[in-house]
């Protein structure tokens, strides 16, 4: 094998490894600081409208596994959110946050 071909083969092996490691690093860093922030920036636009857009989530004690399944797969008018939009860590945090949301006071 010529030196040029060996160099090309080596580069073709190194680039995918670098890209995969960069993707792993990107997925390990959440762009959200906690579940409350995810809820405020993503969920609240539809779920804090007194049921006018999406159902009210507060006070329902929703199981985090249920919330995770709905967020990842969508349901009826609710779109699915891929891990590239809401990473797994942020999804776990917001699912826990939603489970613990108290019912809105009726004043």
FENMO-V601729 format. One record per residue. N is the residue number from 1. D_LAST is the distance of its C-alpha to the last C-alpha in whole Angstrom. Layout:
# FENMO-V601729
n->N d_last->D_LAST
n->N d_last->D_LAST
This chain:
# FENMO-V601729
n->1 d_last->80
n->2 d_last->80
n->3 d_last->78
n->4 d_last->76
n->5 d_last->75
n->6 d_last->74
n->7 d_last->72
n->8 d_last->70
n->9 d_last->69
n->10 d_last->68
n->11 d_last->66
n->12 d_last->64
n->13 d_last->64
n->14 d_last->62
n->15 d_last->60
n->16 d_last->58
n->17 d_last->57
n->18 d_last->56
n->19 d_last->53
n->20 d_last->52
n->21 d_last->52
n->22 d_last->50
n->23 d_last->48
n->24 d_last->47
n->25 d_last->46
n->26 d_last->44
n->27 d_last->42
n->28 d_last->42
n->29 d_last->40
n->30 d_last->36
n->31 d_last->35
n->32 d_last->32
n->33 d_last->31
n->34 d_last->29
n->35 d_last->26
n->36 d_last->23
n->37 d_last->25
n->38 d_last->26
n->39 d_last->23
n->40 d_last->22
n->41 d_last->25
n->42 d_last->26
n->43 d_last->23
n->44 d_last->20
n->45 d_last->22
n->46 d_last->21
n->47 d_last->19
n->48 d_last->16
n->49 d_last->16
n->50 d_last->13
n->51 d_last->17
n->52 d_last->18
n->53 d_last->21
n->54 d_last->21
n->55 d_last->19
n->56 d_last->16
n->57 d_last->18
n->58 d_last->15
n->59 d_last->15
n->60 d_last->19
n->61 d_last->21
n->62 d_last->24
n->63 d_last->27
n->64 d_last->28
n->65 d_last->32
n->66 d_last->30
n->67 d_last->28
n->68 d_last->31
n->69 d_last->33
n->70 d_last->30
n->71 d_last->30
n->72 d_last->34
n->73 d_last->35
n->74 d_last->32
n->75 d_last->31
n->76 d_last->31
n->77 d_last->29
n->78 d_last->29
n->79 d_last->32
n->80 d_last->34
n->81 d_last->34
n->82 d_last->37
n->83 d_last->38
n->84 d_last->39
n->85 d_last->35
n->86 d_last->33
n->87 d_last->36
n->88 d_last->36
n->89 d_last->35
n->90 d_last->32
n->91 d_last->31
n->92 d_last->31
n->93 d_last->29
n->94 d_last->26
n->95 d_last->27
n->96 d_last->26
n->97 d_last->23
n->98 d_last->22
n->99 d_last->22
n->100 d_last->21
n->101 d_last->17
n->102 d_last->15
n->103 d_last->12
n->104 d_last->9
n->105 d_last->6
n->106 d_last->4
n->107 d_last->0
